[in-house]
Amino acid sequence: MTTTFSATTYNVLAQCYVRPDRYRSSPADALEPTSRRARLLAHIDALGSDLLCLQEVEPDLYAALRARLDSTHASAYAQRAGRREGSALFARRAVFAWHGHDVLHFAAHRPGDDDLALIARLTIDARPLHVATTHLTWQPDGTAPDEHLGRRQLLELLAYRDAAPADVTWLVAGDFNAVSQSSVLASAYERGLAESCRAQRPWDTTAINGRPRKIDYLLHSAGRLDPRPGVLPRLGRDTVMPSVSEPSDHLPLTVAFTLIS
């Protein structure tokens, strides 16, 4: 019998970043804090994922999610120093055994900023599985690879991975702020991580500033997991995010993974 689990990565859009001047096309109700949070919680509930990898999570949202999910999911949260948001992980207790978590604060960052990866140490069917959720720094596409902060942060995470035992399977999830052809993703592919949604179409996960593109990923150890991505709505230049139906400026990206024997 094969074991399959679902995983979702989702940048939920911290309320502290929601400003009408930034989201001019969004209706007022889509931005209002109380109604948006209620829709966001319902949206996450409806996903029903075994593994949730979330970014831009504020402490009050984490508390609300934990109150809803604590009976079924173990969890961890890491807030960025000097910021009002961070990353959260939730893992279904019936599927995974939780053995703790670590927080990797990246040495590469903008002055005064704090960027991190939250890493859960799990097992599934007695196999070690480490899951990292992160939000990498954006830089322009033309940035030299050696100078690109997002790429350097991912390389730090991969060095952390390389220090773990070789039998550990990895999922690296999050908002990478980079397209699939970028030097950021190339560094992951070159070091044994595979793109779980390569054949998925449509595959864009955000339409910020009227520009549909994929910047959210669920990467995995090549040859260890068989991915089956879900279906995403098609985003266009006229897509409004956040909206009443989509409470964030990112779509949740969900993939079903089956363990390879």
PAZAKE-645076 format. One record per residue: x, y, z of N, C-alpha, C, CB in turn; residue in one letter. Coordinates in steps of 0.2 Angstrom, whole numbers, padded with zeros to 4 digits, always signed. Glycine has a CB too. Layout:
REM residues N
XYZXYZXYZXYZA ...
REM end
This chain:
REM residues 261
+0004-0006+0000+0000+0000+0000+0004+0006+0000-0005+0000+0006M +0003+0011-0005+0007+0017-0005+0004+0022-0001+0007+0019-0012T +0008+0027+0002+0006+0032+0006+0006+0039+0002+0011+0033+0013T +0001+0042+0003+0000+0049-0001-0002+0054+0004-0005+0048-0006T +0001+0060+0004-0001+0066+0008-0002+0072+0004+0004+0067+0014F -0006+0077+0006-0007+0083+0003-0003+0088+0006-0014+0085+0002S +0000+0093+0002+0004+0098+0005+0002+0105+0001+0012+0097+0004A +0002+0110+0005+0000+0117+0002+0005+0122+0005-0007+0119+0005T +0007+0126+0000+0011+0132+0002+0007+0138+0000+0018+0132-0002T +0007+0143+0004+0002+0149+0004+0005+0155+0007-0005+0147+0007Y +0006+0160+0003+0007+0166+0006+0001+0170+0007+0012+0171+0001N -0001+0171+0014-0008+0173+0015-0009+0180+0015-0010+0170+0022V -0004+0184+0014-0004+0191+0014-0005+0194+0021-0009+0194+0009L +0000+0196+0024-0001+0199+0031-0005+0205+0030+0006+0201+0034A -0010+0206+0035-0014+0212+0035-0010+0218+0036-0019+0211+0041Q -0004+0218+0039+0000+0224+0040+0002+0227+0033+0006+0223+0044C +0002+0223+0028+0004+0225+0021-0002+0227+0017+0008+0220+0018Y -0008+0226+0019-0014+0228+0015-0015+0235+0016-0020+0223+0018V -0015+0239+0010-0016+0246+0010-0020+0247+0003-0009+0250+0010R -0025+0251+0004-0029+0253-0002-0025+0256-0008-0035+0258+0000P -0020+0260-0006-0016+0262-0012-0011+0257-0015-0011+0268-0009D -0010+0252-0012-0006+0246-0015-0011+0242-0019-0003+0242-0009R -0017+0241-0017-0022+0236-0020-0028+0240-0023-0024+0231-0015Y -0027+0245-0027-0032+0250-0030-0038+0246-0033-0028+0254-0035R -0037+0240-0036-0042+0237-0039-0046+0233-0035-0040+0233-0045S -0044+0232-0029-0048+0227-0024-0054+0231-0021-0043+0224-0019S -0059+0228-0021-0065+0231-0017-0063+0232-0010-0071+0227-0018P -0067+0237-0007-0065+0238+0000-0066+0232+0005-0070+0244+0003A -0072+0228+0004-0073+0223+0008-0068+0217+0008-0080+0219+0006D -0064+0217+0002-0059+0212+0001-0053+0214+0005-0056+0212-0006A -0052+0220+0007-0046+0222+0011-0048+0224+0019-0044+0229+0008L -0054+0224+0020-0056+0225+0027-0054+0220+0032-0064+0226+0028E -0051+0221+0037-0047+0216+0041-0052+0210+0044-0044+0219+0047P -0057+0212+0047-0061+0207+0050-0064+0202+0045-0067+0210+0054T -0067+0205+0039-0070+0200+0034-0065+0196+0030-0075+0204+0030S -0059+0200+0029-0054+0196+0025-0051+0190+0030-0048+0201+0024R -0050+0191+0036-0048+0186+0040-0052+0180+0041-0046+0189+0047R -0059+0182+0041-0064+0176+0041-0064+0172+0035-0071+0179+0042A -0063+0176+0029-0062+0172+0023-0056+0168+0022-0063+0177+0017R -0051+0171+0025-0044+0168+0025-0044+0161+0029-0039+0172+0027L -0047+0161+0035-0048+0155+0039-0052+0150+0035-0051+0157+0046L -0058+0152+0032-0062+0148+0029-0059+0145+0023-0069+0151+0027A -0055+0149+0019-0051+0146+0013-0046+0141+0015-0047+0152+0010H -0042+0142+0021-0037+0137+0023-0041+0131+0026-0033+0140+0029I -0046+0132+0029-0050+0126+0031-0052+0121+0025-0057+0128+0035D -0055+0125+0020-0057+0121+0014-0052+0117+0011-0061+0126+0010A -0046+0119+0011-0040+0116+0008-0039+0109+0011-0033+0120+0009L -0041+0108+0017-0040+0101+0020-0033+0098+0020-0045+0097+0017G -0028+0102+0019-0021+0099+0018-0018+0095+0024-0017+0104+0016S -0015+0090+0023-0011+0087+0028-0005+0091+0031-0009+0080+0026D -0002+0095+0026+0003+0099+0028+0002+0106+0025+0010+0096+0025L +0003+0111+0029+0002+0118+0028+0008+0122+0029-0004+0121+0032L +0011+0125+0023+0017+0129+0024+0015+0136+0022+0022+0126+0019C +0015+0140+0027+0012+0147+0026+0017+0152+0027+0006+0148+0031L +0016+0158+0024+0021+0164+0024+0016+0170+0026+0025+0164+0018Q +0020+0175+0028+0017+0181+0030+0011+0180+0035+0014+0185+0024E +0012+0176+0040+0007+0175+0045+0008+0179+0051+0007+0167+0047V +0003+0183+0053+0004+0187+0059+0002+0183+0065-0001+0193+0058E +0005+0185+0071+0003+0181+0077-0004+0179+0078+0006+0184+0083P -0008+0184+0077-0015+0183+0079-0019+0178+0074-0019+0190+0079D -0016+0178+0068-0019+0173+0063-0016+0166+0065-0017+0175+0056L -0010+0166+0067-0007+0159+0069-0011+0157+0075+0000+0160+0071Y -0013+0161+0080-0017+0159+0085-0024+0156+0083-0017+0165+0091A -0027+0160+0079-0033+0158+0076-0033+0151+0073-0036+0163+0072A -0028+0150+0068-0027+0144+0065-0025+0138+0070-0021+0144+0060L -0021+0140+0075-0019+0134+0079-0026+0132+0083-0014+0137+0084R -0030+0137+0085-0036+0135+0089-0040+0131+0085-0040+0142+0091A -0041+0132+0078-0045+0128+0074-0042+0121+0072-0046+0131+0067R -0035+0121+0072-0032+0115+0069-0028+0111+0075-0027+0117+0064L -0027+0113+0081-0023+0110+0086-0025+0102+0087-0023+0114+0092D -0032+0101+0086-0034+0094+0088-0032+0089+0082-0041+0094+0089S -0030+0092+0077-0028+0087+0071-0021+0088+0068-0033+0088+0065T -0018+0094+0070-0012+0096+0067-0007+0099+0072-0012+0101+0061H -0001+0096+0072+0005+0099+0076+0007+0105+0072+0011+0094+0077A +0010+0110+0076+0012+0116+0072+0018+0120+0075+0006+0121+0072S +0020+0124+0072+0026+0129+0074+0025+0135+0070+0033+0126+0073A +0028+0141+0074+0028+0147+0071+0034+0151+0072+0022+0151+0074Y +0037+0155+0067+0043+0159+0068+0042+0166+0065+0049+0155+0065A +0042+0171+0070+0041+0178+0068+0048+0181+0066+0037+0182+0073Q +0048+0185+0061+0054+0188+0058+0055+0194+0063+0053+0191+0051R +0061+0195+0065+0063+0200+0070+0062+0207+0067+0071+0199+0072A +0059+0211+0070+0057+0218+0068+0051+0218+0063+0063+0220+0065G +0048+0213+0062+0042+0212+0057+0036+0210+0061+0044+0208+0051R +0030+0211+0059+0024+0209+0062+0021+0202+0059+0019+0214+0061R +0026+0199+0055+0023+0192+0052+0029+0188+0052+0020+0194+0045E +0027+0181+0050+0032+0176+0049+0030+0170+0046+0035+0174+0056G +0033+0164+0047+0031+0158+0044+0028+0153+0049+0036+0155+0040S +0023+0149+0046+0020+0144+0051+0019+0137+0047+0013+0146+0053A +0020+0132+0051+0019+0125+0048+0014+0121+0052+0026+0121+0048L +0010+0118+0049+0005+0113+0052+0005+0106+0049-0003+0116+0051F +0006+0101+0053+0006+0094+0050+0001+0090+0053+0014+0092+0051A -0003+0086+0049-0008+0082+0052-0005+0076+0056-0012+0079+0046R -0007+0076+0062-0005+0071+0067-0006+0064+0065-0008+0072+0074R -0012+0063+0061-0013+0056+0059-0009+0053+0053-0021+0055+0057A -0005+0058+0050-0001+0056+0045+0006+0057+0046-0002+0061+0039V +0008+0062+0050+0015+0063+0052+0017+0062+0059+0017+0070+0049F +0023+0060+0061+0025+0061+0068+0029+0067+0068+0029+0054+0070A +0028+0071+0073+0032+0078+0073+0038+0077+0079+0027+0084+0076W +0044+0079+0076+0050+0078+0081+0053+0084+0083+0055+0073+0078H +0049+0090+0081+0052+0096+0083+0053+0101+0077+0059+0096+0087G +0056+0107+0078+0057+0111+0073+0063+0116+0074+0051+0116+0071H +0066+0118+0069+0071+0123+0069+0070+0129+0065+0078+0119+0066D +0073+0134+0067+0073+0141+0063+0080+0143+0061+0070+0146+0068V +0080+0144+0054+0086+0146+0051+0086+0153+0049+0088+0141+0045L +0089+0157+0053+0090+0164+0051+0095+0165+0046+0091+0169+0057H +0093+0168+0040+0098+0169+0034+0103+0174+0036+0094+0170+0028F +0110+0172+0034+0115+0177+0035+0114+0183+0029+0122+0174+0035A +0112+0181+0024+0111+0185+0018+0104+0189+0019+0111+0182+0011A +0104+0195+0020+0098+0199+0020+0099+0206+0019+0094+0198+0027H +0094+0210+0018+0095+0218+0018+0096+0220+0025+0088+0221+0015R +0100+0226+0025+0102+0229+0031+0095+0230+0036+0105+0236+0030P +0096+0228+0042+0091+0228+0047+0085+0224+0046+0088+0235+0047G +0085+0219+0041+0080+0215+0040+0081+0208+0043+0078+0214+0032D +0076+0203+0043+0077+0197+0046+0073+0192+0041+0075+0196+0053D +0076+0188+0038+0073+0183+0034+0075+0176+0036+0075+0183+0026D +0070+0171+0036+0071+0165+0039+0068+0159+0035+0069+0165+0046L +0070+0153+0037+0066+0147+0035+0064+0143+0042+0071+0142+0031A +0058+0141+0042+0055+0137+0047+0055+0130+0045+0048+0139+0050L +0058+0125+0049+0060+0119+0047+0057+0114+0052+0067+0117+0045I +0052+0110+0050+0049+0104+0054+0053+0098+0052+0042+0104+0053A +0054+0094+0058+0057+0087+0057+0051+0082+0059+0063+0086+0062R +0050+0079+0053+0044+0074+0054+0046+0067+0052+0038+0077+0049L +0042+0062+0053+0042+0056+0050+0036+0054+0047+0045+0050+0055T +0036+0050+0041+0030+0047+0038+0031+0040+0036+0027+0052+0032I +0027+0035+0039+0029+0028+0038+0036+0027+0040+0028+0026+0030D +0038+0029+0045+0045+0028+0048+0050+0031+0044+0046+0021+0049A +0049+0035+0039+0054+0038+0035+0055+0046+0037+0052+0038+0027R +0061+0048+0038+0062+0055+0040+0060+0060+0034+0069+0056+0042P +0056+0065+0036+0054+0070+0031+0055+0077+0034+0047+0069+0029L +0059+0081+0031+0060+0088+0034+0057+0093+0029+0068+0090+0035H +0053+0097+0032+0049+0102+0028+0051+0109+0030+0041+0101+0029V +0053+0113+0025+0055+0120+0026+0050+0124+0023+0062+0121+0023A +0048+0130+0026+0044+0135+0023+0048+0141+0024+0037+0135+0026T +0048+0145+0018+0052+0151+0018+0049+0156+0013+0059+0150+0016T +0051+0163+0014+0049+0168+0010+0056+0172+0008+0044+0173+0014H +0058+0170+0002+0064+0173+0000+0064+0180-0002+0067+0169-0006L +0069+0184-0002+0070+0191-0004+0069+0192-0011+0076+0194-0001T +0065+0197-0013+0064+0198-0020+0070+0203-0022+0058+0202-0022W +0073+0201-0028+0077+0206-0032+0076+0206-0039+0085+0204-0030Q +0078+0211-0043+0076+0211-0050+0079+0206-0054+0079+0218-0053P +0076+0204-0059+0078+0198-0063+0085+0198-0065+0073+0197-0069D +0087+0205-0067+0094+0205-0069+0100+0205-0064+0094+0212-0073G +0098+0204-0058+0103+0204-0053+0108+0198-0054+0100+0203-0046T +0114+0200-0053+0119+0194-0054+0118+0189-0049+0126+0197-0053A +0119+0183-0051+0117+0177-0046+0121+0177-0040+0119+0171-0050P +0127+0179-0040+0131+0179-0034+0129+0185-0029+0139+0180-0035D +0126+0190-0032+0123+0195-0028+0116+0195-0026+0124+0202-0031E +0112+0190-0029+0105+0189-0027+0104+0187-0020+0102+0185-0033H +0101+0191-0016+0099+0189-0009+0095+0183-0009+0096+0194-0005L +0090+0182-0013+0085+0176-0013+0089+0170-0014+0080+0177-0018G +0093+0170-0020+0097+0164-0021+0102+0163-0016+0101+0166-0028R +0105+0168-0013+0110+0166-0007+0106+0163-0001+0114+0173-0005R +0100+0166+0000+0096+0163+0006+0095+0155+0004+0090+0167+0007Q +0093+0154-0002+0091+0147-0004+0097+0143-0003+0088+0147-0011L +0103+0145-0005+0109+0141-0004+0111+0140+0003+0115+0145-0008L +0109+0145+0007+0110+0143+0015+0105+0138+0017+0109+0150+0019E +0099+0138+0014+0095+0133+0016+0097+0126+0014+0088+0134+0014L +0100+0126+0008+0102+0119+0005+0108+0117+0008+0104+0120-0003L +0112+0121+0011+0118+0119+0015+0116+0116+0022+0123+0125+0017A +0110+0119+0024+0107+0116+0030+0105+0109+0029+0102+0121+0033Y +0102+0109+0023+0099+0102+0021+0105+0097+0020+0095+0102+0014R +0110+0099+0017+0116+0095+0016+0119+0092+0023+0121+0098+0012D +0118+0096+0028+0121+0094+0035+0117+0089+0038+0122+0100+0039A +0111+0087+0035+0106+0082+0038+0108+0075+0036+0099+0084+0037A +0106+0070+0039+0107+0063+0036+0105+0062+0029+0104+0058+0041P +0108+0058+0026+0107+0057+0018+0100+0054+0017+0112+0053+0015A +0097+0051+0022+0091+0047+0021+0085+0052+0022+0090+0041+0025D +0086+0058+0024+0080+0062+0025+0077+0065+0018+0082+0068+0029V +0071+0064+0017+0068+0067+0011+0066+0074+0013+0061+0063+0009T +0066+0079+0008+0065+0086+0010+0059+0089+0005+0071+0090+0008W +0055+0093+0008+0051+0098+0005+0053+0105+0006+0043+0096+0007L +0054+0109+0001+0056+0116+0002+0050+0120-0001+0063+0117-0001V +0046+0123+0003+0040+0127+0001+0041+0134+0002+0034+0124+0004A +0037+0138-0002+0036+0145+0000+0036+0150-0006+0042+0147+0004G +0036+0156-0004+0036+0161-0009+0043+0163-0010+0032+0168-0007D +0046+0161-0016+0053+0162-0018+0054+0169-0021+0055+0156-0022F +0049+0172-0023+0049+0179-0026+0054+0178-0033+0052+0184-0022N +0053+0173-0036+0057+0172-0042+0053+0167-0047+0064+0169-0040A +0054+0168-0053+0051+0164-0058+0055+0157-0059+0050+0167-0065V +0052+0153-0063+0056+0146-0063+0062+0146-0067+0051+0141-0066S +0063+0151-0071+0069+0151-0075+0075+0155-0072+0068+0154-0082Q +0074+0158-0066+0078+0162-0063+0084+0158-0060+0075+0166-0057S +0089+0162-0058+0095+0159-0055+0094+0156-0048+0101+0164-0054S +0088+0159-0045+0086+0156-0038+0084+0149-0039+0080+0160-0035V +0080+0148-0044+0077+0141-0045+0082+0136-0048+0071+0141-0049L +0087+0139-0052+0092+0135-0055+0096+0132-0050+0096+0139-0060A +0098+0136-0044+0102+0133-0039+0099+0128-0035+0104+0139-0034S +0092+0128-0035+0089+0122-0032+0089+0116-0036+0081+0124-0030A +0087+0117-0043+0087+0111-0047+0094+0108-0048+0085+0113-0054Y +0099+0112-0048+0106+0109-0048+0108+0105-0042+0111+0115-0049E +0105+0106-0037+0107+0103-0031+0102+0098-0028+0108+0108-0025R +0098+0095-0033+0094+0089-0032+0087+0090-0029+0097+0085-0027G +0084+0096-0030+0077+0098-0028+0074+0098-0035+0076+0104-0025L +0068+0095-0035+0063+0095-0041+0057+0099-0040+0062+0087-0043A +0055+0101-0046+0049+0106-0046+0043+0101-0046+0049+0110-0052E +0038+0101-0042+0033+0097-0041+0027+0099-0046+0030+0097-0034S +0027+0105-0049+0022+0107-0053+0024+0109-0060+0019+0113-0050C +0029+0105-0062+0032+0107-0069+0027+0106-0075+0038+0103-0070R +0023+0101-0074+0018+0100-0080+0011+0103-0078+0017+0092-0080A +0011+0107-0073+0004+0110-0071+0003+0116-0075+0004+0112-0064Q -0003+0116-0078-0005+0122-0082-0013+0123-0081-0004+0121-0090R -0015+0129-0079-0011+0135-0078-0007+0134-0072-0015+0141-0078P -0001+0138-0071+0003+0137-0065+0005+0143-0062+0009+0133-0067W +0002+0149-0064+0004+0155-0061+0000+0155-0054+0001+0161-0065D +0004+0158-0049+0002+0159-0042+0000+0166-0040+0007+0155-0038T +0002+0171-0044+0000+0178-0042-0001+0182-0048+0006+0180-0037T -0004+0187-0047-0005+0192-0052-0004+0199-0050-0012+0191-0056A +0001+0200-0046+0002+0207-0043+0004+0211-0049+0008+0206-0038I +0001+0217-0048+0002+0223-0053+0000+0220-0060+0009+0225-0053N -0005+0216-0061-0007+0214-0067-0003+0210-0071-0009+0220-0071G +0002+0206-0067+0007+0202-0071+0007+0195-0068+0014+0205-0069R +0003+0191-0071+0002+0184-0069+0009+0180-0070-0003+0180-0073P +0011+0177-0064+0017+0173-0064+0018+0168-0059+0023+0178-0064R +0022+0163-0059+0023+0158-0054+0029+0160-0050+0024+0151-0057K +0028+0161-0043+0033+0163-0039+0033+0158-0032+0034+0170-0037I +0028+0154-0032+0027+0150-0026+0028+0143-0028+0020+0150-0023D +0032+0139-0023+0034+0132-0025+0034+0127-0020+0042+0133-0027Y +0033+0121-0022+0034+0115-0017+0039+0111-0021+0027+0111-0016L +0045+0112-0019+0051+0108-0021+0052+0102-0017+0057+0112-0022L +0055+0097-0020+0055+0090-0016+0062+0087-0018+0049+0086-0017H +0064+0082-0014+0070+0078-0015+0068+0074-0021+0072+0074-0009S +0072+0075-0027+0071+0071-0033+0072+0064-0032+0076+0073-0038A +0067+0060-0034+0067+0053-0034+0064+0050-0028+0074+0050-0035G +0062+0054-0023+0059+0052-0016+0052+0052-0016+0062+0056-0011R +0049+0057-0020+0042+0058-0020+0039+0058-0027+0040+0064-0015L +0033+0056-0028+0029+0057-0034+0024+0062-0033+0026+0050-0037D +0025+0068-0037+0020+0073-0035+0014+0073-0040+0023+0080-0036P +0008+0075-0038+0002+0076-0042-0001+0083-0040-0003+0070-0042R +0001+0088-0044-0002+0095-0042-0009+0095-0043+0002+0100-0046P -0013+0100-0040-0020+0101-0040-0021+0106-0046-0023+0104-0034G -0027+0108-0047-0029+0113-0052-0029+0120-0049-0035+0111-0055V -0026+0125-0053-0026+0132-0051-0031+0135-0056-0019+0135-0051L -0034+0141-0053-0038+0145-0058-0033+0149-0062-0042+0150-0054P -0036+0150-0068-0031+0154-0073-0031+0162-0071-0034+0153-0080R -0025+0164-0070-0025+0171-0069-0023+0175-0075-0019+0172-0063L -0026+0181-0076-0025+0186-0081-0023+0193-0079-0031+0186-0086G -0021+0197-0084-0019+0204-0082-0025+0208-0079-0017+0207-0089R -0031+0205-0080-0036+0209-0076-0039+0206-0070-0042+0210-0081D -0035+0200-0068-0037+0197-0061-0035+0202-0055-0033+0190-0061T -0040+0202-0051-0040+0206-0045-0038+0202-0039-0046+0210-0044V -0033+0203-0036-0031+0200-0030-0028+0205-0025-0026+0194-0031M -0030+0205-0018-0035+0201-0015-0042+0203-0018-0035+0202-0008P -0047+0198-0017-0054+0199-0019-0058+0196-0014-0055+0196-0027S -0065+0196-0015-0069+0193-0011-0068+0185-0011-0076+0194-0012V -0066+0182-0017-0066+0175-0017-0058+0173-0016-0067+0173-0024S -0054+0177-0017-0046+0176-0015-0044+0181-0010-0042+0176-0022E -0043+0179-0004-0042+0184+0001-0034+0186+0001-0043+0181+0008P -0030+0183-0003-0023+0185-0003-0021+0187-0010-0018+0179-0001S -0015+0190-0011-0013+0191-0017-0009+0186-0020-0008+0198-0017D -0009+0180-0017-0006+0174-0019-0012+0168-0019+0000+0171-0015H -0011+0163-0024-0015+0157-0023-0012+0152-0019-0017+0154-0030L -0016+0148-0015-0013+0142-0012-0011+0137-0017-0018+0139-0006P -0005+0134-0016-0003+0129-0021-0003+0123-0017+0004+0131-0024L -0007+0118-0020-0008+0111-0017-0005+0106-0021-0015+0110-0014T -0001+0101-0018+0001+0095-0022+0000+0089-0018+0009+0096-0024V -0002+0084-0021-0002+0077-0018+0004+0073-0019-0009+0073-0020A +0008+0071-0014+0014+0068-0014+0013+0060-0012+0019+0071-0010F +0016+0056-0016+0016+0049-0015+0023+0047-0013+0012+0044-0020T +0024+0043-0008+0031+0040-0006+0033+0035-0012+0031+0037+0001L +0039+0036-0014+0042+0031-0019+0045+0026-0015+0046+0035-0024I +0044+0020-0016+0047+0014-0013+0054+0014-0014+0043+0007-0014S 
REM end
